[in-house]
Amino acid sequence: MANSQRFTDRFIAALKPKADRYECWEGGGFGVRVSPNGKKAWVVVYHFDRKPRRVTLGSYPALGLADARVAVANAKKLLAQGIDPGEQVVAQRRAERRAETVEELIEEYLEKWARPHKRSAAEDERQLRKDVIPAWGRQRAKDITRRDVIALLDNIVDRGSPITANRTLAVIRKVFNWAMSRDILPTSPCVAVKAPGKERRRDRVLSAEEIGTMWHTLDRPELPITTSIRLALKFQLITAQRKGEILGARRDEIDLDQRIWTIPATRSKNGMPHRVPLSPLALAVLDQAGAGQEGEWLFRSSRTGRPITDEAVNHAMLKNSNLLGTGDATPHDLRRTAASHMTSLGISRLVVSKILNHAEPGVTAVYDRHSYDSEKRAALAAWGARLEEIIDARRSPQNVIALRSMG
Protein backbone atom coordinates (compact mmCIF):
# COMPACT_ATOMS: atom_id res chain seq x y z
CA MET A 1 0.00 0.00 0.00
CA ALA A 2 3.04 2.26 -0.47
CA ASN A 3 1.48 3.95 -3.51
CA SER A 4 -1.29 5.61 -1.45
CA GLN A 5 -3.05 8.55 -3.08
CA ARG A 6 -6.19 10.56 -2.42
CA PHE A 7 -8.76 9.24 -4.87
CA THR A 8 -10.70 11.48 -7.21
CA ASP A 9 -13.19 10.55 -9.91
CA ARG A 10 -10.73 11.74 -12.54
CA PHE A 11 -7.96 9.59 -11.06
CA ILE A 12 -10.13 6.43 -10.94
CA ALA A 13 -11.45 6.95 -14.47
CA ALA A 14 -7.88 7.39 -15.79
CA LEU A 15 -6.58 4.08 -14.41
CA LYS A 16 -5.61 1.81 -17.32
CA PRO A 17 -5.52 -1.99 -17.36
CA LYS A 18 -2.20 -3.81 -17.33
CA ALA A 19 -1.13 -7.32 -18.19
CA ASP A 20 -1.68 -8.34 -14.56
CA ARG A 21 -4.29 -7.26 -12.08
CA TYR A 22 -3.13 -4.45 -9.79
CA GLU A 23 -4.45 -2.33 -6.94
CA CYS A 24 -4.20 1.31 -5.90
CA TRP A 25 -4.70 2.43 -2.31
CA GLU A 26 -5.89 5.61 -0.74
CA GLY A 27 -5.11 4.66 2.84
CA GLY A 28 -7.16 3.30 5.71
CA GLY A 29 -7.49 -0.01 3.86
CA PHE A 30 -9.53 1.53 1.03
CA GLY A 31 -8.46 0.66 -2.51
CA VAL A 32 -9.44 0.01 -6.08
CA ARG A 33 -8.62 -3.14 -8.07
CA VAL A 34 -8.04 -2.94 -11.81
CA SER A 35 -8.33 -6.15 -13.84
CA PRO A 36 -6.58 -6.86 -17.20
CA ASN A 37 -9.99 -6.57 -18.92
CA GLY A 38 -10.36 -3.01 -17.60
CA LYS A 39 -12.96 -3.75 -14.92
CA LYS A 40 -12.54 -1.84 -11.67
CA ALA A 41 -13.79 -2.77 -8.21
CA TRP A 42 -13.61 -1.16 -4.78
CA VAL A 43 -11.96 -3.18 -2.04
CA VAL A 44 -11.35 -2.74 1.66
CA VAL A 45 -8.85 -4.63 3.83
CA TYR A 46 -9.04 -4.90 7.61
CA HIS A 47 -8.36 -7.23 10.51
CA PHE A 48 -11.07 -9.15 12.31
CA ASP A 49 -10.49 -11.61 15.11
CA ARG A 50 -6.78 -10.94 14.62
CA LYS A 51 -6.90 -12.21 11.06
CA PRO A 52 -6.53 -10.20 7.84
CA ARG A 53 -9.73 -9.83 5.81
CA ARG A 54 -10.50 -8.45 2.37
CA VAL A 55 -13.90 -7.74 0.85
CA THR A 56 -15.03 -6.35 -2.49
CA LEU A 57 -17.54 -3.55 -1.97
CA GLY A 58 -18.78 -3.21 -5.54
CA SER A 59 -17.84 -2.42 -9.11
CA TYR A 60 -16.94 0.99 -10.51
CA PRO A 61 -18.70 2.98 -11.97
CA ALA A 62 -21.92 1.26 -10.82
CA LEU A 63 -20.75 2.12 -7.30
CA GLY A 64 -19.37 5.63 -7.47
CA LEU A 65 -16.50 7.02 -5.41
CA ALA A 66 -18.75 8.85 -2.93
CA ASP A 67 -20.90 5.75 -2.32
CA ALA A 68 -17.76 3.63 -1.98
CA ARG A 69 -16.51 5.95 0.77
CA VAL A 70 -19.87 5.55 2.54
CA ALA A 71 -19.54 1.76 2.26
CA VAL A 72 -16.06 1.94 3.84
CA ALA A 73 -17.39 4.11 6.66
CA ASN A 74 -20.21 1.62 7.29
CA ALA A 75 -17.72 -1.25 7.32
CA LYS A 76 -15.66 0.54 9.99
CA LYS A 77 -18.80 1.10 12.08
CA LEU A 78 -19.53 -2.62 11.96
CA LEU A 79 -15.95 -3.39 12.99
CA ALA A 80 -16.30 -1.06 15.96
CA GLN A 81 -19.40 -3.06 16.99
CA GLY A 82 -17.50 -6.34 16.74
CA ILE A 83 -19.22 -7.36 13.50
CA ASP A 84 -17.33 -8.68 10.48
CA PRO A 85 -18.37 -6.41 7.55
CA GLY A 86 -17.26 -9.08 5.10
CA GLU A 87 -19.88 -11.48 6.43
CA GLN A 88 -22.52 -8.79 6.00
CA VAL A 89 -21.56 -8.25 2.36
CA VAL A 90 -21.52 -12.00 1.65
CA ALA A 91 -24.96 -12.40 3.25
CA GLN A 92 -26.33 -9.51 1.21
CA ARG A 93 -24.98 -10.96 -2.04
CA ARG A 94 -26.40 -14.37 -1.18
CA ALA A 95 -29.79 -12.74 -0.60
CA GLU A 96 -29.48 -10.88 -3.89
CA ARG A 97 -28.84 -14.15 -5.72
CA ARG A 98 -31.86 -15.70 -4.05
CA ALA A 99 -34.06 -12.65 -4.64
CA GLU A 100 -37.34 -13.81 -6.05
CA THR A 101 -38.31 -13.02 -9.58
CA VAL A 102 -41.85 -11.84 -10.20
CA GLU A 103 -42.72 -15.24 -11.66
CA GLU A 104 -41.36 -17.02 -8.57
CA LEU A 105 -43.29 -14.67 -6.30
CA ILE A 106 -46.50 -15.28 -8.26
CA GLU A 107 -46.06 -19.06 -8.05
CA GLU A 108 -45.54 -18.78 -4.29
CA TYR A 109 -48.61 -16.55 -3.92
CA LEU A 110 -50.76 -18.99 -5.89
CA GLU A 111 -49.51 -22.05 -4.01
CA LYS A 112 -49.48 -20.68 -0.47
CA TRP A 113 -52.40 -18.25 -0.51
CA ALA A 114 -54.67 -18.08 -3.55
CA ARG A 115 -55.39 -21.77 -4.17
CA PRO A 116 -55.91 -22.72 -0.49
CA HIS A 117 -57.96 -19.63 0.43
CA LYS A 118 -59.60 -18.02 -2.63
CA ARG A 119 -62.48 -19.19 -4.77
CA SER A 120 -61.16 -16.87 -7.49
CA ALA A 121 -57.68 -18.45 -7.52
CA ALA A 122 -58.11 -19.71 -11.09
CA GLU A 123 -59.05 -16.22 -12.29
CA ASP A 124 -56.08 -14.69 -10.42
CA GLU A 125 -53.79 -17.18 -12.11
CA ARG A 126 -55.27 -16.53 -15.55
CA GLN A 127 -54.79 -12.76 -15.25
CA LEU A 128 -51.25 -13.07 -13.90
CA ARG A 129 -50.15 -15.50 -16.62
CA LYS A 130 -51.76 -13.47 -19.39
CA ASP A 131 -50.30 -10.02 -18.73
CA VAL A 132 -47.98 -9.91 -15.71
CA ILE A 133 -45.59 -12.84 -16.14
CA PRO A 134 -44.88 -12.11 -19.84
CA ALA A 135 -44.00 -8.51 -18.95
CA TRP A 136 -42.16 -8.90 -15.63
CA GLY A 137 -41.58 -12.61 -15.08
CA ARG A 138 -37.78 -12.57 -15.05
CA GLN A 139 -37.39 -9.29 -13.16
CA ARG A 140 -36.74 -9.32 -9.46
CA ALA A 141 -39.91 -8.55 -7.56
CA LYS A 142 -38.19 -5.93 -5.41
CA ASP A 143 -37.16 -4.00 -8.53
CA ILE A 144 -40.72 -3.45 -9.82
CA THR A 145 -41.64 0.20 -9.52
CA ARG A 146 -44.85 2.19 -9.55
CA ARG A 147 -43.91 3.37 -13.04
CA ASP A 148 -43.69 -0.29 -14.15
CA VAL A 149 -47.21 -0.91 -12.84
CA ILE A 150 -48.61 2.16 -14.57
CA ALA A 151 -46.91 1.25 -17.87
CA LEU A 152 -48.33 -2.28 -17.77
CA LEU A 153 -51.83 -0.98 -17.11
CA ASP A 154 -51.51 1.61 -19.88
CA ASN A 155 -50.60 -1.15 -22.35
CA ILE A 156 -53.74 -3.08 -21.40
CA VAL A 157 -55.89 0.04 -21.75
CA ASP A 158 -54.31 0.82 -25.13
CA ARG A 159 -55.43 -2.53 -26.49
CA GLY A 160 -59.01 -1.57 -25.60
CA SER A 161 -59.44 -3.37 -22.27
CA PRO A 162 -59.73 -0.77 -19.48
CA ILE A 163 -61.79 -3.00 -17.18
CA THR A 164 -59.25 -5.80 -17.62
CA ALA A 165 -56.62 -3.26 -16.56
CA ASN A 166 -58.61 -2.63 -13.38
CA ARG A 167 -58.77 -6.36 -12.63
CA THR A 168 -55.06 -6.76 -13.35
CA LEU A 169 -54.19 -3.94 -10.94
CA ALA A 170 -56.34 -5.60 -8.28
CA VAL A 171 -54.56 -8.94 -8.56
CA ILE A 172 -51.08 -7.36 -8.72
CA ARG A 173 -51.94 -5.45 -5.56
CA LYS A 174 -53.00 -8.72 -3.87
CA VAL A 175 -49.70 -10.40 -4.78
CA PHE A 176 -47.52 -7.57 -3.47
CA ASN A 177 -49.63 -7.05 -0.33
CA TRP A 178 -49.28 -10.76 0.39
CA ALA A 179 -45.50 -10.50 -0.14
CA MET A 180 -45.39 -7.63 2.36
CA SER A 181 -47.42 -9.63 4.89
CA ARG A 182 -44.87 -12.45 4.61
CA ASP A 183 -41.92 -10.04 4.93
CA ILE A 184 -40.76 -11.01 1.44
CA LEU A 185 -40.87 -7.39 0.29
CA PRO A 186 -40.78 -4.18 2.32
CA THR A 187 -43.16 -2.18 0.12
CA SER A 188 -45.65 -2.50 -2.72
CA PRO A 189 -45.29 -0.69 -6.07
CA CYS A 190 -49.09 -0.43 -6.26
CA VAL A 191 -49.38 2.22 -3.56
CA ALA A 192 -51.32 5.26 -4.86
CA VAL A 193 -51.87 3.66 -8.30
CA LYS A 194 -55.45 4.28 -9.38
CA ALA A 195 -57.57 1.97 -11.51
CA PRO A 196 -57.37 3.31 -15.09
CA GLY A 197 -60.79 2.14 -16.30
CA LYS A 198 -64.12 3.66 -15.40
CA GLU A 199 -66.38 0.98 -13.94
CA ARG A 200 -70.00 0.82 -15.00
CA ARG A 201 -72.50 -0.44 -12.50
CA ARG A 202 -74.49 -3.13 -14.25
CA ASP A 203 -78.25 -3.31 -13.89
CA ARG A 204 -79.00 -5.90 -16.59
CA VAL A 205 -82.06 -8.02 -15.81
CA LEU A 206 -83.38 -10.57 -18.28
CA SER A 207 -87.04 -10.28 -19.18
CA ALA A 208 -89.40 -13.26 -19.04
CA GLU A 209 -89.15 -13.57 -22.83
CA GLU A 210 -85.34 -13.60 -22.69
CA ILE A 211 -85.39 -16.17 -19.89
CA GLY A 212 -87.68 -18.45 -21.91
CA THR A 213 -85.52 -18.16 -25.02
CA MET A 214 -82.32 -18.84 -23.08
CA TRP A 215 -83.74 -21.84 -21.24
CA HIS A 216 -85.07 -23.59 -24.33
CA THR A 217 -81.90 -22.83 -26.30
CA LEU A 218 -79.87 -24.45 -23.52
CA ASP A 219 -81.99 -27.57 -24.10
CA ARG A 220 -81.07 -27.75 -27.80
CA PRO A 221 -78.53 -30.58 -28.32
CA GLU A 222 -76.82 -28.79 -31.22
CA LEU A 223 -75.85 -25.80 -29.03
CA PRO A 224 -72.01 -25.84 -28.75
CA ILE A 225 -71.97 -25.68 -24.93
CA THR A 226 -71.10 -28.56 -22.62
CA THR A 227 -73.80 -30.17 -20.49
CA SER A 228 -72.11 -29.00 -17.27
CA ILE A 229 -72.15 -25.37 -18.39
CA ARG A 230 -75.80 -25.60 -19.51
CA LEU A 231 -76.84 -26.99 -16.14
CA ALA A 232 -74.69 -24.53 -14.16
CA LEU A 233 -76.33 -21.57 -15.94
CA LYS A 234 -79.80 -22.97 -15.23
CA PHE A 235 -78.91 -23.66 -11.60
CA GLN A 236 -77.67 -20.10 -11.12
CA LEU A 237 -80.89 -18.67 -12.53
CA ILE A 238 -82.95 -20.94 -10.25
CA THR A 239 -81.01 -20.46 -7.00
CA ALA A 240 -79.62 -16.89 -7.43
CA GLN A 241 -76.28 -17.97 -5.94
CA ARG A 242 -72.83 -16.75 -6.92
CA LYS A 243 -71.27 -18.34 -9.99
CA GLY A 244 -68.10 -19.36 -8.15
CA GLU A 245 -70.08 -21.08 -5.39
CA ILE A 246 -72.12 -22.98 -7.97
CA LEU A 247 -69.14 -24.09 -10.03
CA GLY A 248 -67.38 -25.36 -6.92
CA ALA A 249 -70.44 -27.25 -5.63
CA ARG A 250 -69.73 -30.75 -4.34
CA ARG A 251 -72.19 -33.62 -4.25
CA ASP A 252 -71.76 -34.02 -0.48
CA GLU A 253 -73.09 -30.46 0.00
CA ILE A 254 -76.50 -31.53 -1.35
CA ASP A 255 -79.05 -33.13 0.97
CA LEU A 256 -81.69 -34.49 -1.38
CA ASP A 257 -83.90 -35.76 1.47
CA GLN A 258 -84.02 -32.35 3.16
CA ARG A 259 -83.97 -30.57 -0.22
CA ILE A 260 -81.19 -28.24 0.90
CA TRP A 261 -77.79 -27.21 -0.46
CA THR A 262 -75.33 -26.09 2.21
CA ILE A 263 -72.48 -23.90 0.98
CA PRO A 264 -69.70 -24.31 3.59
CA ALA A 265 -68.04 -21.31 5.22
CA THR A 266 -64.80 -22.11 3.38
CA ARG A 267 -66.51 -21.40 0.05
CA SER A 268 -68.93 -18.68 1.11
CA LYS A 269 -68.00 -15.09 0.32
CA ASN A 270 -68.88 -13.80 3.78
CA GLY A 271 -67.21 -16.72 5.55
CA MET A 272 -70.49 -18.09 6.96
CA PRO A 273 -72.19 -21.36 5.95
CA HIS A 274 -75.19 -20.68 3.74
CA ARG A 275 -78.24 -22.92 3.35
CA VAL A 276 -80.05 -22.78 0.01
CA PRO A 277 -83.48 -24.51 -0.07
CA LEU A 278 -84.01 -26.41 -3.33
CA SER A 279 -87.18 -25.94 -5.35
CA PRO A 280 -88.58 -28.78 -7.49
CA LEU A 281 -87.02 -27.13 -10.55
CA ALA A 282 -83.63 -26.96 -8.82
CA LEU A 283 -83.90 -30.64 -7.88
CA ALA A 284 -84.69 -31.52 -11.49
CA VAL A 285 -81.52 -29.76 -12.68
CA LEU A 286 -79.47 -31.47 -9.94
CA ASP A 287 -80.86 -34.82 -11.05
CA GLN A 288 -79.58 -34.12 -14.56
CA ALA A 289 -76.20 -33.18 -13.02
CA GLY A 290 -76.07 -36.53 -11.23
CA ALA A 291 -76.40 -35.21 -7.68
CA GLY A 292 -77.18 -38.68 -6.34
CA GLN A 293 -74.33 -40.40 -8.18
CA GLU A 294 -70.70 -41.06 -7.30
CA GLY A 295 -68.05 -38.37 -7.68
CA GLU A 296 -66.98 -35.15 -6.05
CA TRP A 297 -68.03 -32.27 -8.31
CA LEU A 298 -71.54 -31.46 -9.54
CA PHE A 299 -70.48 -29.36 -12.53
CA ARG A 300 -67.38 -31.14 -13.74
CA SER A 301 -65.31 -30.57 -16.87
CA SER A 302 -65.16 -33.77 -18.91
CA ARG A 303 -61.70 -32.73 -20.09
CA THR A 304 -59.97 -32.00 -16.77
CA GLY A 305 -62.14 -33.84 -14.27
CA ARG A 306 -62.13 -30.63 -12.21
CA PRO A 307 -64.97 -28.10 -11.81
CA ILE A 308 -65.64 -26.03 -14.90
CA THR A 309 -63.97 -22.62 -14.69
CA ASP A 310 -65.43 -19.12 -14.45
CA GLU A 311 -63.76 -18.25 -17.73
CA ALA A 312 -65.34 -21.23 -19.55
CA VAL A 313 -68.84 -20.25 -18.42
CA ASN A 314 -68.33 -16.58 -19.27
CA HIS A 315 -66.96 -17.46 -22.71
CA ALA A 316 -69.75 -19.92 -23.47
CA MET A 317 -72.49 -17.41 -22.64
CA LEU A 318 -70.84 -14.55 -24.53
CA LYS A 319 -69.96 -16.59 -27.62
CA ASN A 320 -73.50 -17.97 -27.90
CA SER A 321 -75.37 -14.83 -26.83
CA ASN A 322 -77.12 -14.48 -30.19
CA LEU A 323 -78.49 -18.03 -30.00
CA LEU A 324 -79.36 -17.70 -26.31
CA GLY A 325 -81.03 -14.33 -26.88
CA THR A 326 -79.18 -12.88 -23.91
CA GLY A 327 -77.37 -10.01 -25.67
CA ASP A 328 -74.75 -8.49 -23.39
CA ALA A 329 -75.89 -10.37 -20.29
CA THR A 330 -73.30 -12.19 -18.18
CA PRO A 331 -73.68 -15.15 -15.81
CA HIS A 332 -73.69 -12.72 -12.88
CA ASP A 333 -76.73 -11.03 -14.44
CA LEU A 334 -78.65 -14.29 -13.96
CA ARG A 335 -78.26 -13.83 -10.19
CA ARG A 336 -79.53 -10.26 -10.45
CA THR A 337 -82.36 -11.43 -12.72
CA ALA A 338 -83.53 -14.00 -10.18
CA ALA A 339 -83.39 -11.46 -7.34
CA SER A 340 -85.31 -8.83 -9.33
CA HIS A 341 -88.04 -11.24 -10.39
CA MET A 342 -88.42 -12.43 -6.79
CA THR A 343 -89.03 -8.89 -5.55
CA SER A 344 -91.55 -8.43 -8.35
CA LEU A 345 -93.41 -11.41 -6.88
CA GLY A 346 -93.82 -9.46 -3.63
CA ILE A 347 -91.00 -11.23 -1.77
CA SER A 348 -89.40 -8.88 0.74
CA ARG A 349 -85.96 -7.46 0.10
CA LEU A 350 -84.79 -8.87 3.44
CA VAL A 351 -85.63 -12.41 2.37
CA VAL A 352 -84.07 -11.89 -1.05
CA SER A 353 -80.95 -10.57 0.68
CA LYS A 354 -80.87 -13.72 2.83
CA ILE A 355 -81.13 -15.85 -0.32
CA LEU A 356 -78.29 -13.90 -1.94
CA ASN A 357 -76.26 -14.31 1.29
CA HIS A 358 -75.28 -10.67 1.41
CA ALA A 359 -73.06 -9.66 4.31
CA GLU A 360 -74.93 -7.54 6.85
CA PRO A 361 -73.21 -4.67 8.70
CA GLY A 362 -73.65 -3.90 12.35
CA VAL A 363 -73.74 -5.74 15.65
CA THR A 364 -77.32 -6.92 15.12
CA ALA A 365 -76.23 -9.09 12.19
CA VAL A 366 -73.74 -10.90 14.42
CA TYR A 367 -76.44 -11.94 16.87
CA ASP A 368 -79.14 -12.63 14.26
CA ARG A 369 -78.68 -16.39 13.88
CA HIS A 370 -82.15 -17.00 12.43
CA SER A 371 -81.50 -18.93 9.24
CA TYR A 372 -84.70 -17.80 7.49
CA ASP A 373 -84.92 -21.29 6.00
CA SER A 374 -88.72 -21.32 5.82
CA GLU A 375 -88.87 -17.84 4.26
CA LYS A 376 -86.11 -18.68 1.78
CA ARG A 377 -87.78 -21.96 0.88
CA ALA A 378 -91.12 -20.26 0.20
CA ALA A 379 -89.44 -17.53 -1.86
CA LEU A 380 -87.37 -19.92 -3.98
CA ALA A 381 -90.39 -22.18 -4.47
CA ALA A 382 -92.38 -19.18 -5.74
CA TRP A 383 -89.55 -18.18 -8.05
CA GLY A 384 -89.19 -21.76 -9.28
CA ALA A 385 -92.92 -21.88 -10.04
CA ARG A 386 -92.71 -18.59 -11.95
CA LEU A 387 -89.75 -19.94 -13.91
CA GLU A 388 -91.74 -23.03 -14.85
CA GLU A 389 -94.57 -20.77 -16.07
CA ILE A 390 -92.07 -18.83 -18.21
CA ILE A 391 -90.56 -22.05 -19.60
CA ASP A 392 -93.96 -23.59 -20.38
CA ALA A 393 -95.24 -20.37 -21.98
CA ARG A 394 -92.23 -20.33 -24.31
CA ARG A 395 -92.98 -23.80 -25.66
CA SER A 396 -95.53 -22.51 -28.20
CA PRO A 397 -95.39 -19.33 -30.34
CA GLN A 398 -98.89 -18.22 -29.31
CA ASN A 399 -97.68 -17.79 -25.73
CA VAL A 400 -95.08 -15.11 -26.58
CA ILE A 401 -97.60 -12.37 -25.64
CA ALA A 402 -98.09 -14.02 -22.26
CA LEU A 403 -94.33 -14.10 -21.78
CA ARG A 404 -93.99 -10.39 -22.50
CA SER A 405 -96.72 -9.62 -19.99
CA MET A 406 -94.70 -11.39 -17.29
CA GLY A 407 -91.97 -8.73 -17.56
SVG drawing of the C-alpha trace seen along z (x, -y; Angstrom):
<svg xmlns="http://www.w3.org/2000/svg" viewBox="-101 -14 106 58">
<polyline fill="none" stroke="black" stroke-width="0.4" points="0.0,0.0 3.0,-2.3 1.5,-4.0 -1.3,-5.6 -3.0,-8.5 -6.2,-10.6 -8.8,-9.2 -10.7,-11.5 -13.2,-10.6 -10.7,-11.7 -8.0,-9.6 -10.1,-6.4 -11.4,-6.9 -7.9,-7.4 -6.6,-4.1 -5.6,-1.8 -5.5,2.0 -2.2,3.8 -1.1,7.3 -1.7,8.3 -4.3,7.3 -3.1,4.5 -4.4,2.3 -4.2,-1.3 -4.7,-2.4 -5.9,-5.6 -5.1,-4.7 -7.2,-3.3 -7.5,0.0 -9.5,-1.5 -8.5,-0.7 -9.4,0.0 -8.6,3.1 -8.0,2.9 -8.3,6.2 -6.6,6.9 -10.0,6.6 -10.4,3.0 -13.0,3.7 -12.5,1.8 -13.8,2.8 -13.6,1.2 -12.0,3.2 -11.4,2.7 -8.8,4.6 -9.0,4.9 -8.4,7.2 -11.1,9.2 -10.5,11.6 -6.8,10.9 -6.9,12.2 -6.5,10.2 -9.7,9.8 -10.5,8.5 -13.9,7.7 -15.0,6.4 -17.5,3.5 -18.8,3.2 -17.8,2.4 -16.9,-1.0 -18.7,-3.0 -21.9,-1.3 -20.8,-2.1 -19.4,-5.6 -16.5,-7.0 -18.8,-8.9 -20.9,-5.8 -17.8,-3.6 -16.5,-6.0 -19.9,-5.6 -19.5,-1.8 -16.1,-1.9 -17.4,-4.1 -20.2,-1.6 -17.7,1.2 -15.7,-0.5 -18.8,-1.1 -19.5,2.6 -16.0,3.4 -16.3,1.1 -19.4,3.1 -17.5,6.3 -19.2,7.4 -17.3,8.7 -18.4,6.4 -17.3,9.1 -19.9,11.5 -22.5,8.8 -21.6,8.3 -21.5,12.0 -25.0,12.4 -26.3,9.5 -25.0,11.0 -26.4,14.4 -29.8,12.7 -29.5,10.9 -28.8,14.2 -31.9,15.7 -34.1,12.7 -37.3,13.8 -38.3,13.0 -41.8,11.8 -42.7,15.2 -41.4,17.0 -43.3,14.7 -46.5,15.3 -46.1,19.1 -45.5,18.8 -48.6,16.5 -50.8,19.0 -49.5,22.1 -49.5,20.7 -52.4,18.2 -54.7,18.1 -55.4,21.8 -55.9,22.7 -58.0,19.6 -59.6,18.0 -62.5,19.2 -61.2,16.9 -57.7,18.5 -58.1,19.7 -59.0,16.2 -56.1,14.7 -53.8,17.2 -55.3,16.5 -54.8,12.8 -51.2,13.1 -50.2,15.5 -51.8,13.5 -50.3,10.0 -48.0,9.9 -45.6,12.8 -44.9,12.1 -44.0,8.5 -42.2,8.9 -41.6,12.6 -37.8,12.6 -37.4,9.3 -36.7,9.3 -39.9,8.5 -38.2,5.9 -37.2,4.0 -40.7,3.5 -41.6,-0.2 -44.9,-2.2 -43.9,-3.4 -43.7,0.3 -47.2,0.9 -48.6,-2.2 -46.9,-1.3 -48.3,2.3 -51.8,1.0 -51.5,-1.6 -50.6,1.2 -53.7,3.1 -55.9,0.0 -54.3,-0.8 -55.4,2.5 -59.0,1.6 -59.4,3.4 -59.7,0.8 -61.8,3.0 -59.3,5.8 -56.6,3.3 -58.6,2.6 -58.8,6.4 -55.1,6.8 -54.2,3.9 -56.3,5.6 -54.6,8.9 -51.1,7.4 -51.9,5.4 -53.0,8.7 -49.7,10.4 -47.5,7.6 -49.6,7.0 -49.3,10.8 -45.5,10.5 -45.4,7.6 -47.4,9.6 -44.9,12.5 -41.9,10.0 -40.8,11.0 -40.9,7.4 -40.8,4.2 -43.2,2.2 -45.7,2.5 -45.3,0.7 -49.1,0.4 -49.4,-2.2 -51.3,-5.3 -51.9,-3.7 -55.5,-4.3 -57.6,-2.0 -57.4,-3.3 -60.8,-2.1 -64.1,-3.7 -66.4,-1.0 -70.0,-0.8 -72.5,0.4 -74.5,3.1 -78.3,3.3 -79.0,5.9 -82.1,8.0 -83.4,10.6 -87.0,10.3 -89.4,13.3 -89.2,13.6 -85.3,13.6 -85.4,16.2 -87.7,18.5 -85.5,18.2 -82.3,18.8 -83.7,21.8 -85.1,23.6 -81.9,22.8 -79.9,24.5 -82.0,27.6 -81.1,27.7 -78.5,30.6 -76.8,28.8 -75.8,25.8 -72.0,25.8 -72.0,25.7 -71.1,28.6 -73.8,30.2 -72.1,29.0 -72.2,25.4 -75.8,25.6 -76.8,27.0 -74.7,24.5 -76.3,21.6 -79.8,23.0 -78.9,23.7 -77.7,20.1 -80.9,18.7 -83.0,20.9 -81.0,20.5 -79.6,16.9 -76.3,18.0 -72.8,16.8 -71.3,18.3 -68.1,19.4 -70.1,21.1 -72.1,23.0 -69.1,24.1 -67.4,25.4 -70.4,27.2 -69.7,30.8 -72.2,33.6 -71.8,34.0 -73.1,30.5 -76.5,31.5 -79.0,33.1 -81.7,34.5 -83.9,35.8 -84.0,32.3 -84.0,30.6 -81.2,28.2 -77.8,27.2 -75.3,26.1 -72.5,23.9 -69.7,24.3 -68.0,21.3 -64.8,22.1 -66.5,21.4 -68.9,18.7 -68.0,15.1 -68.9,13.8 -67.2,16.7 -70.5,18.1 -72.2,21.4 -75.2,20.7 -78.2,22.9 -80.1,22.8 -83.5,24.5 -84.0,26.4 -87.2,25.9 -88.6,28.8 -87.0,27.1 -83.6,27.0 -83.9,30.6 -84.7,31.5 -81.5,29.8 -79.5,31.5 -80.9,34.8 -79.6,34.1 -76.2,33.2 -76.1,36.5 -76.4,35.2 -77.2,38.7 -74.3,40.4 -70.7,41.1 -68.1,38.4 -67.0,35.1 -68.0,32.3 -71.5,31.5 -70.5,29.4 -67.4,31.1 -65.3,30.6 -65.2,33.8 -61.7,32.7 -60.0,32.0 -62.1,33.8 -62.1,30.6 -65.0,28.1 -65.6,26.0 -64.0,22.6 -65.4,19.1 -63.8,18.3 -65.3,21.2 -68.8,20.3 -68.3,16.6 -67.0,17.5 -69.7,19.9 -72.5,17.4 -70.8,14.6 -70.0,16.6 -73.5,18.0 -75.4,14.8 -77.1,14.5 -78.5,18.0 -79.4,17.7 -81.0,14.3 -79.2,12.9 -77.4,10.0 -74.7,8.5 -75.9,10.4 -73.3,12.2 -73.7,15.2 -73.7,12.7 -76.7,11.0 -78.7,14.3 -78.3,13.8 -79.5,10.3 -82.4,11.4 -83.5,14.0 -83.4,11.5 -85.3,8.8 -88.0,11.2 -88.4,12.4 -89.0,8.9 -91.5,8.4 -93.4,11.4 -93.8,9.5 -91.0,11.2 -89.4,8.9 -86.0,7.5 -84.8,8.9 -85.6,12.4 -84.1,11.9 -80.9,10.6 -80.9,13.7 -81.1,15.9 -78.3,13.9 -76.3,14.3 -75.3,10.7 -73.1,9.7 -74.9,7.5 -73.2,4.7 -73.6,3.9 -73.7,5.7 -77.3,6.9 -76.2,9.1 -73.7,10.9 -76.4,11.9 -79.1,12.6 -78.7,16.4 -82.1,17.0 -81.5,18.9 -84.7,17.8 -84.9,21.3 -88.7,21.3 -88.9,17.8 -86.1,18.7 -87.8,22.0 -91.1,20.3 -89.4,17.5 -87.4,19.9 -90.4,22.2 -92.4,19.2 -89.5,18.2 -89.2,21.8 -92.9,21.9 -92.7,18.6 -89.8,19.9 -91.7,23.0 -94.6,20.8 -92.1,18.8 -90.6,22.0 -94.0,23.6 -95.2,20.4 -92.2,20.3 -93.0,23.8 -95.5,22.5 -95.4,19.3 -98.9,18.2 -97.7,17.8 -95.1,15.1 -97.6,12.4 -98.1,14.0 -94.3,14.1 -94.0,10.4 -96.7,9.6 -94.7,11.4 -92.0,8.7"/>
</svg>
